[in-house]
Amino acid sequence: MKGPNKPAEPHKQTGHALKAVSLVSAVGINLAAFTLGGYFLGAWLDDKWNSSGLGVALGVIVGVLCGITGVIFIIKAVMEESDG
């Protein structure tokens, strides 16, 4: 018999904690990977075009924007999964 004040089972609490940790890790890794990718792509373009850092700046900006888009998709997927 499960009452309203009875705590959830321990394995369910562990599952929720692991899900939260994996979500935070996925968000951080996604944002960092896209930002670093943009930086290295921009540095490569600067080297190829003999530019003075414009490629790095644009690469980082595009990388951050792509990372934010990826984070939005991750959060949407998790929210849809938890709804149904």
C-alpha positions as a Markdown table, in Angstrom:
| # | Residue | x | y | z |
|---|---|---|---|---|
| 1 | Met | 0.0 | 0.0 | 0.0 |
| 2 | Lys | 1.5 | 3.3 | -1.1 |
| 3 | Gly | 0.4 | 6.4 | 0.9 |
| 4 | Pro | 0.8 | 10.0 | -0.3 |
| 5 | Asn | 3.7 | 10.6 | 2.1 |
| 6 | Lys | 5.6 | 7.4 | 1.3 |
| 7 | Pro | 8.9 | 8.2 | -0.4 |
| 8 | Ala | 9.6 | 6.9 | -3.9 |
| 9 | Glu | 11.5 | 3.7 | -4.3 |
| 10 | Pro | 15.3 | 4.2 | -4.1 |
| 11 | His | 16.0 | 2.8 | -7.6 |
| 12 | Lys | 13.5 | 5.3 | -9.1 |
| 13 | Gln | 15.3 | 8.2 | -7.3 |
| 14 | Thr | 18.6 | 6.9 | -8.7 |
| 15 | Gly | 17.2 | 6.8 | -12.2 |
| 16 | His | 16.0 | 10.4 | -11.9 |
| 17 | Ala | 19.4 | 11.5 | -10.7 |
| 18 | Leu | 21.3 | 9.7 | -13.5 |
| 19 | Lys | 18.9 | 11.2 | -16.0 |
| 20 | Ala | 19.6 | 14.7 | -14.7 |
| 21 | Val | 23.3 | 14.1 | -14.7 |
| 22 | Ser | 23.3 | 12.8 | -18.2 |
| 23 | Leu | 21.2 | 15.8 | -19.4 |
| 24 | Val | 23.6 | 18.3 | -17.9 |
| 25 | Ser | 26.6 | 16.4 | -19.3 |
| 26 | Ala | 25.0 | 16.3 | -22.8 |
| 27 | Val | 24.2 | 20.0 | -22.8 |
| 28 | Gly | 27.7 | 20.9 | -21.7 |
| 29 | Ile | 29.5 | 18.6 | -24.1 |
| 30 | Asn | 27.3 | 19.7 | -27.0 |
| 31 | Leu | 27.9 | 23.4 | -26.3 |
| 32 | Ala | 31.7 | 22.9 | -25.8 |
| 33 | Ala | 32.1 | 20.7 | -28.8 |
| 34 | Phe | 30.4 | 23.1 | -31.2 |
| 35 | Thr | 32.3 | 26.1 | -29.8 |
| 36 | Leu | 35.6 | 24.4 | -30.1 |
| 37 | Gly | 34.8 | 23.1 | -33.5 |
| 38 | Gly | 33.9 | 26.7 | -34.6 |
| 39 | Tyr | 37.2 | 28.0 | -33.1 |
| 40 | Phe | 39.3 | 25.4 | -34.9 |
| 41 | Leu | 37.4 | 25.9 | -38.2 |
| 42 | Gly | 37.8 | 29.6 | -37.9 |
| 43 | Ala | 41.6 | 29.3 | -37.1 |
| 44 | Trp | 42.0 | 27.0 | -40.1 |
| 45 | Leu | 40.2 | 29.6 | -42.3 |
| 46 | Asp | 42.3 | 32.4 | -40.9 |
| 47 | Asp | 45.5 | 30.5 | -41.7 |
| 48 | Lys | 44.2 | 29.7 | -45.2 |
| 49 | Trp | 43.1 | 33.2 | -46.0 |
| 50 | Asn | 45.9 | 35.0 | -44.1 |
| 51 | Ser | 43.2 | 36.8 | -42.1 |
| 52 | Ser | 43.7 | 38.6 | -38.7 |
| 53 | Gly | 41.3 | 36.7 | -36.5 |
| 54 | Leu | 38.0 | 37.4 | -38.3 |
| 55 | Gly | 37.6 | 33.7 | -39.1 |
| 56 | Val | 38.1 | 32.7 | -35.4 |
| 57 | Ala | 35.5 | 35.2 | -34.3 |
| 58 | Leu | 33.0 | 34.1 | -36.8 |
| 59 | Gly | 33.7 | 30.5 | -36.2 |
| 60 | Val | 33.2 | 30.8 | -32.4 |
| 61 | Ile | 29.9 | 32.8 | -32.9 |
| 62 | Val | 28.6 | 30.2 | -35.4 |
| 63 | Gly | 29.7 | 27.4 | -33.1 |
| 64 | Val | 28.0 | 28.9 | -30.0 |
| 65 | Leu | 24.8 | 29.4 | -32.1 |
| 66 | Cys | 24.9 | 25.8 | -33.3 |
| 67 | Gly | 25.6 | 24.6 | -29.8 |
| 68 | Ile | 22.6 | 26.6 | -28.4 |
| 69 | Thr | 20.4 | 25.1 | -31.2 |
| 70 | Gly | 21.6 | 21.6 | -30.3 |
| 71 | Val | 20.9 | 22.2 | -26.6 |
| 72 | Ile | 17.3 | 23.3 | -27.5 |
| 73 | Phe | 16.8 | 20.0 | -29.4 |
| 74 | Ile | 18.2 | 18.0 | -26.5 |
| 75 | Ile | 15.9 | 19.7 | -24.0 |
| 76 | Lys | 12.9 | 19.3 | -26.4 |
| 77 | Ala | 13.6 | 15.6 | -26.7 |
| 78 | Val | 13.9 | 15.1 | -23.0 |
| 79 | Met | 10.7 | 17.1 | -22.3 |
| 80 | Glu | 8.7 | 15.1 | -24.9 |
| 81 | Glu | 10.1 | 11.9 | -23.4 |
| 82 | Ser | 8.9 | 12.9 | -19.9 |
| 83 | Asp | 5.4 | 13.9 | -21.1 |
| 84 | Gly | 4.5 | 10.5 | -22.6 |
